[in-house]
Amino acid sequence: MIGRPDRVPVRTSRSSWSNRAEVVNVDDSRKPRRARIVPKPAFWYYFPAVDELDEKIIEVLVVNGRASLTELSATVNLSIPSVKRRVAKLERDGVIRGYTALIDDAARRQTTEALIELFCSERVEKDEILAVLEHIPEVRLAFTVAGESDVIALVRAEDPEHLEQLLIELRRSKVVTRTRTQLLLTRLLDRGAAR
């Protein structure tokens, strides 16, 4: 394998192969009987290789981002310096993009959650929609979607009146033609991604 041993090479397309080639001996005998031409890639994209131990470390950090190296080493049965190197490699390679604090929304008096579907005018760019949503701090997540609506946003408000004010603010935008809202009741599962 060309490059670093901890990364997996991925060929992007047939056009990325260069005209250079090397002869590879097909059988292990001393005298080559058959040979084939193996093209060398012009360039490679590398994706970080994550093994089973890395997966275990990631699982622990997803549940508790403040887990100590001692806790991690006990979980994966490795020494603390080994775990520290693995975590540093995962951070360097961008597998672990950061750590965050998960805040109880009730403590911040934001107990009303809703999914708002935005229906936008026909020729609207993503940047225009983003510009509208960025100025509303109650919007926690937003996705462009395929289907009837154009965007779905997760919002957290203090109460239904506050949510109504958010909807009025969104409808005032020239980008949004109409909205459809679903009030969220009971959270059945939360893996921390939407906090």
PAKETI-47776 format. One record per residue (C-alpha): chain; residue number from 1; residue in one letter; x, y, z. Coordinates in steps of 0.05 Angstrom, whole numbers, plus 5000, padded with zeros to 4 digits. Example, Ala and Ser with C-alpha at 12.3 -4.5 7.8 and 13.67 -1.06 7.14 Angstrom:
<site><chain>A</chain><n>1</n><res>A</res><east>5246</east><north>4910</north><up>5156</up></site>
<site><chain>A</chain><n>2</n><res>S</res><east>5273</east><north>4979</north><up>5143</up></site>
% end
This chain:
<site><chain>A</chain><n>1</n><res>M</res><east>5000</east><north>5000</north><up>5000</up></site>
<site><chain>A</chain><n>2</n><res>I</res><east>5025</east><north>5069</north><up>4982</up></site>
<site><chain>A</chain><n>3</n><res>G</res><east>5024</east><north>5122</north><up>5037</up></site>
<site><chain>A</chain><n>4</n><res>R</res><east>5010</east><north>5117</north><up>5110</up></site>
<site><chain>A</chain><n>5</n><res>P</res><east>4993</east><north>5047</north><up>5137</up></site>
<site><chain>A</chain><n>6</n><res>D</res><east>4936</east><north>5073</north><up>5181</up></site>
<site><chain>A</chain><n>7</n><res>R</res><east>4896</east><north>5099</north><up>5122</up></site>
<site><chain>A</chain><n>8</n><res>V</res><east>4857</east><north>5063</north><up>5069</up></site>
<site><chain>A</chain><n>9</n><res>P</res><east>4869</east><north>5083</north><up>4996</up></site>
<site><chain>A</chain><n>10</n><res>V</res><east>4807</east><north>5094</north><up>4953</up></site>
<site><chain>A</chain><n>11</n><res>R</res><east>4810</east><north>5102</north><up>4878</up></site>
<site><chain>A</chain><n>12</n><res>T</res><east>4762</east><north>5156</north><up>4856</up></site>
<site><chain>A</chain><n>13</n><res>S</res><east>4749</east><north>5139</north><up>4783</up></site>
<site><chain>A</chain><n>14</n><res>R</res><east>4779</east><north>5104</north><up>4723</up></site>
<site><chain>A</chain><n>15</n><res>S</res><east>4803</east><north>5172</north><up>4696</up></site>
<site><chain>A</chain><n>16</n><res>S</res><east>4846</east><north>5182</north><up>4757</up></site>
<site><chain>A</chain><n>17</n><res>W</res><east>4894</east><north>5127</north><up>4735</up></site>
<site><chain>A</chain><n>18</n><res>S</res><east>4958</east><north>5152</north><up>4703</up></site>
<site><chain>A</chain><n>19</n><res>N</res><east>4992</east><north>5123</north><up>4642</up></site>
<site><chain>A</chain><n>20</n><res>R</res><east>5050</east><north>5099</north><up>4685</up></site>
<site><chain>A</chain><n>21</n><res>A</res><east>5050</east><north>5025</north><up>4700</up></site>
<site><chain>A</chain><n>22</n><res>E</res><east>5092</east><north>4973</north><up>4734</up></site>
<site><chain>A</chain><n>23</n><res>V</res><east>5102</east><north>4899</north><up>4719</up></site>
<site><chain>A</chain><n>24</n><res>V</res><east>5079</east><north>4853</north><up>4774</up></site>
<site><chain>A</chain><n>25</n><res>N</res><east>5102</east><north>4780</north><up>4778</up></site>
<site><chain>A</chain><n>26</n><res>V</res><east>5039</east><north>4737</north><up>4782</up></site>
<site><chain>A</chain><n>27</n><res>D</res><east>5068</east><north>4673</north><up>4810</up></site>
<site><chain>A</chain><n>28</n><res>D</res><east>5121</east><north>4664</north><up>4864</up></site>
<site><chain>A</chain><n>29</n><res>S</res><east>5171</east><north>4624</north><up>4823</up></site>
<site><chain>A</chain><n>30</n><res>R</res><east>5240</east><north>4653</north><up>4813</up></site>
<site><chain>A</chain><n>31</n><res>K</res><east>5232</east><north>4659</north><up>4739</up></site>
<site><chain>A</chain><n>32</n><res>P</res><east>5172</east><north>4701</north><up>4719</up></site>
<site><chain>A</chain><n>33</n><res>R</res><east>5127</east><north>4663</north><up>4671</up></site>
<site><chain>A</chain><n>34</n><res>R</res><east>5070</east><north>4711</north><up>4666</up></site>
<site><chain>A</chain><n>35</n><res>A</res><east>5068</east><north>4784</north><up>4681</up></site>
<site><chain>A</chain><n>36</n><res>R</res><east>5013</east><north>4835</north><up>4680</up></site>
<site><chain>A</chain><n>37</n><res>I</res><east>5011</east><north>4910</north><up>4677</up></site>
<site><chain>A</chain><n>38</n><res>V</res><east>4982</east><north>4944</north><up>4738</up></site>
<site><chain>A</chain><n>39</n><res>P</res><east>4968</east><north>5018</north><up>4729</up></site>
<site><chain>A</chain><n>40</n><res>K</res><east>4994</east><north>5065</north><up>4783</up></site>
<site><chain>A</chain><n>41</n><res>P</res><east>4943</east><north>5115</north><up>4808</up></site>
<site><chain>A</chain><n>42</n><res>A</res><east>4956</east><north>5189</north><up>4793</up></site>
<site><chain>A</chain><n>43</n><res>F</res><east>4930</east><north>5207</north><up>4862</up></site>
<site><chain>A</chain><n>44</n><res>W</res><east>4893</east><north>5175</north><up>4920</up></site>
<site><chain>A</chain><n>45</n><res>Y</res><east>4842</east><north>5200</north><up>4970</up></site>
<site><chain>A</chain><n>46</n><res>Y</res><east>4853</east><north>5173</north><up>5040</up></site>
<site><chain>A</chain><n>47</n><res>F</res><east>4799</east><north>5158</north><up>5090</up></site>
<site><chain>A</chain><n>48</n><res>P</res><east>4820</east><north>5144</north><up>5162</up></site>
<site><chain>A</chain><n>49</n><res>A</res><east>4820</east><north>5070</north><up>5180</up></site>
<site><chain>A</chain><n>50</n><res>V</res><east>4781</east><north>5058</north><up>5244</up></site>
<site><chain>A</chain><n>51</n><res>D</res><east>4791</east><north>4990</north><up>5276</up></site>
<site><chain>A</chain><n>52</n><res>E</res><east>4750</east><north>4955</north><up>5331</up></site>
<site><chain>A</chain><n>53</n><res>L</res><east>4788</east><north>4987</north><up>5388</up></site>
<site><chain>A</chain><n>54</n><res>D</res><east>4777</east><north>5056</north><up>5357</up></site>
<site><chain>A</chain><n>55</n><res>E</res><east>4703</east><north>5040</north><up>5351</up></site>
<site><chain>A</chain><n>56</n><res>K</res><east>4700</east><north>5022</north><up>5426</up></site>
<site><chain>A</chain><n>57</n><res>I</res><east>4735</east><north>5087</north><up>5444</up></site>
<site><chain>A</chain><n>58</n><res>I</res><east>4686</east><north>5126</north><up>5400</up></site>
<site><chain>A</chain><n>59</n><res>E</res><east>4626</east><north>5091</north><up>5432</up></site>
<site><chain>A</chain><n>60</n><res>V</res><east>4650</east><north>5111</north><up>5502</up></site>
<site><chain>A</chain><n>61</n><res>L</res><east>4663</east><north>5183</north><up>5480</up></site>
<site><chain>A</chain><n>62</n><res>V</res><east>4595</east><north>5190</north><up>5447</up></site>
<site><chain>A</chain><n>63</n><res>V</res><east>4562</east><north>5171</north><up>5513</up></site>
<site><chain>A</chain><n>64</n><res>N</res><east>4610</east><north>5211</north><up>5556</up></site>
<site><chain>A</chain><n>65</n><res>G</res><east>4655</east><north>5262</north><up>5521</up></site>
<site><chain>A</chain><n>66</n><res>R</res><east>4690</east><north>5276</north><up>5586</up></site>
<site><chain>A</chain><n>67</n><res>A</res><east>4712</east><north>5204</north><up>5598</up></site>
<site><chain>A</chain><n>68</n><res>S</res><east>4783</east><north>5202</north><up>5624</up></site>
<site><chain>A</chain><n>69</n><res>L</res><east>4839</east><north>5164</north><up>5591</up></site>
<site><chain>A</chain><n>70</n><res>T</res><east>4838</east><north>5117</north><up>5650</up></site>
<site><chain>A</chain><n>71</n><res>E</res><east>4765</east><north>5100</north><up>5637</up></site>
<site><chain>A</chain><n>72</n><res>L</res><east>4779</east><north>5091</north><up>5563</up></site>
<site><chain>A</chain><n>73</n><res>S</res><east>4839</east><north>5047</north><up>5575</up></site>
<site><chain>A</chain><n>74</n><res>A</res><east>4798</east><north>5002</north><up>5622</up></site>
<site><chain>A</chain><n>75</n><res>T</res><east>4744</east><north>4996</north><up>5569</up></site>
<site><chain>A</chain><n>76</n><res>V</res><east>4789</east><north>4975</north><up>5512</up></site>
<site><chain>A</chain><n>77</n><res>N</res><east>4842</east><north>4939</north><up>5554</up></site>
<site><chain>A</chain><n>78</n><res>L</res><east>4900</east><north>4982</north><up>5529</up></site>
<site><chain>A</chain><n>79</n><res>S</res><east>4951</east><north>5024</north><up>5565</up></site>
<site><chain>A</chain><n>80</n><res>I</res><east>4937</east><north>5097</north><up>5577</up></site>
<site><chain>A</chain><n>81</n><res>P</res><east>4992</east><north>5121</north><up>5529</up></site>
<site><chain>A</chain><n>82</n><res>S</res><east>4963</east><north>5076</north><up>5474</up></site>
<site><chain>A</chain><n>83</n><res>V</res><east>4893</east><north>5103</north><up>5485</up></site>
<site><chain>A</chain><n>84</n><res>K</res><east>4920</east><north>5174</north><up>5485</up></site>
<site><chain>A</chain><n>85</n><res>R</res><east>4955</east><north>5162</north><up>5417</up></site>
<site><chain>A</chain><n>86</n><res>R</res><east>4892</east><north>5131</north><up>5388</up></site>
<site><chain>A</chain><n>87</n><res>V</res><east>4848</east><north>5190</north><up>5411</up></site>
<site><chain>A</chain><n>88</n><res>A</res><east>4899</east><north>5240</north><up>5384</up></site>
<site><chain>A</chain><n>89</n><res>K</res><east>4899</east><north>5202</north><up>5317</up></site>
<site><chain>A</chain><n>90</n><res>L</res><east>4823</east><north>5202</north><up>5314</up></site>
<site><chain>A</chain><n>91</n><res>E</res><east>4822</east><north>5277</north><up>5328</up></site>
<site><chain>A</chain><n>92</n><res>R</res><east>4878</east><north>5291</north><up>5277</up></site>
<site><chain>A</chain><n>93</n><res>D</res><east>4843</east><north>5250</north><up>5223</up></site>
<site><chain>A</chain><n>94</n><res>G</res><east>4777</east><north>5286</north><up>5235</up></site>
<site><chain>A</chain><n>95</n><res>V</res><east>4740</east><north>5224</north><up>5260</up></site>
<site><chain>A</chain><n>96</n><res>I</res><east>4728</east><north>5261</north><up>5326</up></site>
<site><chain>A</chain><n>97</n><res>R</res><east>4709</east><north>5331</north><up>5304</up></site>
<site><chain>A</chain><n>98</n><res>G</res><east>4701</east><north>5360</north><up>5374</up></site>
<site><chain>A</chain><n>99</n><res>Y</res><east>4669</east><north>5355</north><up>5442</up></site>
<site><chain>A</chain><n>100</n><res>T</res><east>4608</east><north>5391</north><up>5467</up></site>
<site><chain>A</chain><n>101</n><res>A</res><east>4567</east><north>5404</north><up>5529</up></site>
<site><chain>A</chain><n>102</n><res>L</res><east>4496</east><north>5378</north><up>5529</up></site>
<site><chain>A</chain><n>103</n><res>I</res><east>4450</east><north>5427</north><up>5564</up></site>
<site><chain>A</chain><n>104</n><res>D</res><east>4383</east><north>5410</north><up>5595</up></site>
<site><chain>A</chain><n>105</n><res>D</res><east>4334</east><north>5454</north><up>5557</up></site>
<site><chain>A</chain><n>106</n><res>A</res><east>4286</east><north>5457</north><up>5616</up></site>
<site><chain>A</chain><n>107</n><res>A</res><east>4341</east><north>5493</north><up>5656</up></site>
<site><chain>A</chain><n>108</n><res>R</res><east>4343</east><north>5545</north><up>5600</up></site>
<site><chain>A</chain><n>109</n><res>R</res><east>4266</east><north>5548</north><up>5599</up></site>
<site><chain>A</chain><n>110</n><res>Q</res><east>4264</east><north>5521</north><up>5528</up></site>
<site><chain>A</chain><n>111</n><res>T</res><east>4214</east><north>5465</north><up>5537</up></site>
<site><chain>A</chain><n>112</n><res>T</res><east>4173</east><north>5470</north><up>5473</up></site>
<site><chain>A</chain><n>113</n><res>E</res><east>4203</east><north>5432</north><up>5414</up></site>
<site><chain>A</chain><n>114</n><res>A</res><east>4176</east><north>5431</north><up>5344</up></site>
<site><chain>A</chain><n>115</n><res>L</res><east>4194</east><north>5409</north><up>5274</up></site>
<site><chain>A</chain><n>116</n><res>I</res><east>4179</east><north>5464</north><up>5224</up></site>
<site><chain>A</chain><n>117</n><res>E</res><east>4174</east><north>5448</north><up>5150</up></site>
<site><chain>A</chain><n>118</n><res>L</res><east>4191</east><north>5507</north><up>5106</up></site>
<site><chain>A</chain><n>119</n><res>F</res><east>4162</east><north>5514</north><up>5037</up></site>
<site><chain>A</chain><n>120</n><res>C</res><east>4205</east><north>5562</north><up>4997</up></site>
<site><chain>A</chain><n>121</n><res>S</res><east>4195</east><north>5602</north><up>4933</up></site>
<site><chain>A</chain><n>122</n><res>E</res><east>4217</east><north>5566</north><up>4870</up></site>
<site><chain>A</chain><n>123</n><res>R</res><east>4285</east><north>5598</north><up>4856</up></site>
<site><chain>A</chain><n>124</n><res>V</res><east>4316</east><north>5601</north><up>4924</up></site>
<site><chain>A</chain><n>125</n><res>E</res><east>4388</east><north>5583</north><up>4938</up></site>
<site><chain>A</chain><n>126</n><res>K</res><east>4411</east><north>5546</north><up>5001</up></site>
<site><chain>A</chain><n>127</n><res>D</res><east>4451</east><north>5607</north><up>5022</up></site>
<site><chain>A</chain><n>128</n><res>E</res><east>4388</east><north>5650</north><up>5023</up></site>
<site><chain>A</chain><n>129</n><res>I</res><east>4352</east><north>5599</north><up>5068</up></site>
<site><chain>A</chain><n>130</n><res>L</res><east>4412</east><north>5594</north><up>5113</up></site>
<site><chain>A</chain><n>131</n><res>A</res><east>4415</east><north>5670</north><up>5120</up></site>
<site><chain>A</chain><n>132</n><res>V</res><east>4343</east><north>5669</north><up>5146</up></site>
<site><chain>A</chain><n>133</n><res>L</res><east>4354</east><north>5612</north><up>5195</up></site>
<site><chain>A</chain><n>134</n><res>E</res><east>4422</east><north>5635</north><up>5222</up></site>
<site><chain>A</chain><n>135</n><res>H</res><east>4390</east><north>5697</north><up>5254</up></site>
<site><chain>A</chain><n>136</n><res>I</res><east>4341</east><north>5656</north><up>5294</up></site>
<site><chain>A</chain><n>137</n><res>P</res><east>4378</east><north>5625</north><up>5353</up></site>
<site><chain>A</chain><n>138</n><res>E</res><east>4319</east><north>5579</north><up>5371</up></site>
<site><chain>A</chain><n>139</n><res>V</res><east>4332</east><north>5540</north><up>5307</up></site>
<site><chain>A</chain><n>140</n><res>R</res><east>4377</east><north>5482</north><up>5331</up></site>
<site><chain>A</chain><n>141</n><res>L</res><east>4381</east><north>5440</north><up>5268</up></site>
<site><chain>A</chain><n>142</n><res>A</res><east>4360</east><north>5450</north><up>5196</up></site>
<site><chain>A</chain><n>143</n><res>F</res><east>4363</east><north>5404</north><up>5136</up></site>
<site><chain>A</chain><n>144</n><res>T</res><east>4346</east><north>5411</north><up>5063</up></site>
<site><chain>A</chain><n>145</n><res>V</res><east>4301</east><north>5353</north><up>5045</up></site>
<site><chain>A</chain><n>146</n><res>A</res><east>4272</east><north>5317</north><up>4985</up></site>
<site><chain>A</chain><n>147</n><res>G</res><east>4196</east><north>5315</north><up>4985</up></site>
<site><chain>A</chain><n>148</n><res>E</res><east>4139</east><north>5364</north><up>4991</up></site>
<site><chain>A</chain><n>149</n><res>S</res><east>4175</east><north>5415</north><up>5035</up></site>
<site><chain>A</chain><n>150</n><res>D</res><east>4244</east><north>5445</north><up>5022</up></site>
<site><chain>A</chain><n>151</n><res>V</res><east>4273</east><north>5450</north><up>5092</up></site>
<site><chain>A</chain><n>152</n><res>I</res><east>4259</east><north>5418</north><up>5160</up></site>
<site><chain>A</chain><n>153</n><res>A</res><east>4282</east><north>5455</north><up>5222</up></site>
<site><chain>A</chain><n>154</n><res>L</res><east>4283</east><north>5433</north><up>5294</up></site>
<site><chain>A</chain><n>155</n><res>V</res><east>4267</east><north>5492</north><up>5340</up></site>
<site><chain>A</chain><n>156</n><res>R</res><east>4264</east><north>5500</north><up>5415</up></site>
<site><chain>A</chain><n>157</n><res>A</res><east>4221</east><north>5554</north><up>5445</up></site>
<site><chain>A</chain><n>158</n><res>E</res><east>4201</east><north>5574</north><up>5516</up></site>
<site><chain>A</chain><n>159</n><res>D</res><east>4127</east><north>5563</north><up>5506</up></site>
<site><chain>A</chain><n>160</n><res>P</res><east>4074</east><north>5559</north><up>5451</up></site>
<site><chain>A</chain><n>161</n><res>E</res><east>4069</east><north>5635</north><up>5447</up></site>
<site><chain>A</chain><n>162</n><res>H</res><east>4144</east><north>5640</north><up>5435</up></site>
<site><chain>A</chain><n>163</n><res>L</res><east>4138</east><north>5586</north><up>5381</up></site>
<site><chain>A</chain><n>164</n><res>E</res><east>4082</east><north>5626</north><up>5348</up></site>
<site><chain>A</chain><n>165</n><res>Q</res><east>4127</east><north>5688</north><up>5346</up></site>
<site><chain>A</chain><n>166</n><res>L</res><east>4182</east><north>5646</north><up>5312</up></site>
<site><chain>A</chain><n>167</n><res>L</res><east>4132</east><north>5622</north><up>5259</up></site>
<site><chain>A</chain><n>168</n><res>I</res><east>4110</east><north>5694</north><up>5246</up></site>
<site><chain>A</chain><n>169</n><res>E</res><east>4183</east><north>5715</north><up>5238</up></site>
<site><chain>A</chain><n>170</n><res>L</res><east>4196</east><north>5658</north><up>5189</up></site>
<site><chain>A</chain><n>171</n><res>R</res><east>4134</east><north>5674</north><up>5148</up></site>
<site><chain>A</chain><n>172</n><res>R</res><east>4155</east><north>5747</north><up>5142</up></site>
<site><chain>A</chain><n>173</n><res>S</res><east>4216</east><north>5725</north><up>5102</up></site>
<site><chain>A</chain><n>174</n><res>K</res><east>4213</east><north>5733</north><up>5027</up></site>
<site><chain>A</chain><n>175</n><res>V</res><east>4245</east><north>5664</north><up>5019</up></site>
<site><chain>A</chain><n>176</n><res>V</res><east>4191</east><north>5625</north><up>5058</up></site>
<site><chain>A</chain><n>177</n><res>T</res><east>4122</east><north>5620</north><up>5025</up></site>
<site><chain>A</chain><n>178</n><res>R</res><east>4089</east><north>5577</north><up>5079</up></site>
<site><chain>A</chain><n>179</n><res>T</res><east>4105</east><north>5532</north><up>5139</up></site>
<site><chain>A</chain><n>180</n><res>R</res><east>4077</east><north>5469</north><up>5170</up></site>
<site><chain>A</chain><n>181</n><res>T</res><east>4092</east><north>5454</north><up>5243</up></site>
<site><chain>A</chain><n>182</n><res>Q</res><east>4092</east><north>5390</north><up>5284</up></site>
<site><chain>A</chain><n>183</n><res>L</res><east>4096</east><north>5400</north><up>5359</up></site>
<site><chain>A</chain><n>184</n><res>L</res><east>4141</east><north>5347</north><up>5391</up></site>
<site><chain>A</chain><n>185</n><res>L</res><east>4112</east><north>5313</north><up>5453</up></site>
<site><chain>A</chain><n>186</n><res>T</res><east>4153</east><north>5257</north><up>5485</up></site>
<site><chain>A</chain><n>187</n><res>R</res><east>4225</east><north>5242</north><up>5468</up></site>
<site><chain>A</chain><n>188</n><res>L</res><east>4229</east><north>5167</north><up>5458</up></site>
<site><chain>A</chain><n>189</n><res>L</res><east>4303</east><north>5162</north><up>5440</up></site>
<site><chain>A</chain><n>190</n><res>D</res><east>4360</east><north>5212</north><up>5445</up></site>
<site><chain>A</chain><n>191</n><res>R</res><east>4431</east><north>5193</north><up>5426</up></site>
<site><chain>A</chain><n>192</n><res>G</res><east>4456</east><north>5263</north><up>5436</up></site>
<site><chain>A</chain><n>193</n><res>A</res><east>4462</east><north>5282</north><up>5363</up></site>
<site><chain>A</chain><n>194</n><res>A</res><east>4406</east><north>5333</north><up>5363</up></site>
<site><chain>A</chain><n>195</n><res>R</res><east>4423</east><north>5368</north><up>5427</up></site>
% end
